[in-house]
Structure formats: structure tokens, C-alpha cells
């Protein structure tokens, strides 16, 4: 396939459905609870994960998609900044990066739409 015919990937348009998010959460829960000992050790995480799943199930598809789209855009920006910072030094200033990304999120600088 030539580069001209290859699909493009726009991380700002990457979206997960409720079903896809719940599948990922199920996989995480399975990893945390492979044995009775692990279930006990990870109980607070499993309970938190189950609470998140309830919230997702109670929320409409369009709201979930927008929330997760915005979360992913924010994480993509953190990863980008972290990579740039690591190119300069091996000890990036994570707090400064989070502060910068949260300001960009609050100001809508990372998003193509008005939400």
C-alpha cells in the first residue's frame, strides 16, 4: 500500500465506545483478581474499578465518548511533552508538564471542538 492510500491516524479524533472502555476495564479487573490473594490485595482497586464501570454504564454513549476523548487528548499531550523533556534530560519535570497540560485542557487549547 502506498503512503498516499494509507489511512491517517489523528489522535485528537481517537474515540472509544462504552463497550470498548468496559472491555478494557474488564481486562484490568481480571489482571488484578487472578487469584484469591490478588483479589484481597487489590480489593480497593477492584472496588474503584467496579464503581467506575457503574458510572460508565449509567452515562450516555455520547457523554462517555467526549469525556474519554478529552482524557486521551490530555494524555497524548503529556506523553508528547514527556518525550520532548526526556530528549533534554533523563529527569523530566512531571509536575510542570501536568500543570501545563491541565491549563491547556482548561483553556480548550488541545481540542478541535467547543466542548
Buried (B, 14 or more C-beta within 10 A) or exposed (E): EEEEEEEEEEEBEEEBEBEEBBEEBEEBBEEBBEEEEEEEEBEEEBEEBEEBBEEBEEEEEEEBBBBBBBEBBBEBBBEEBBEEBEEEEEEBEEEEBEEBBEEBBEEEEBBEEEE
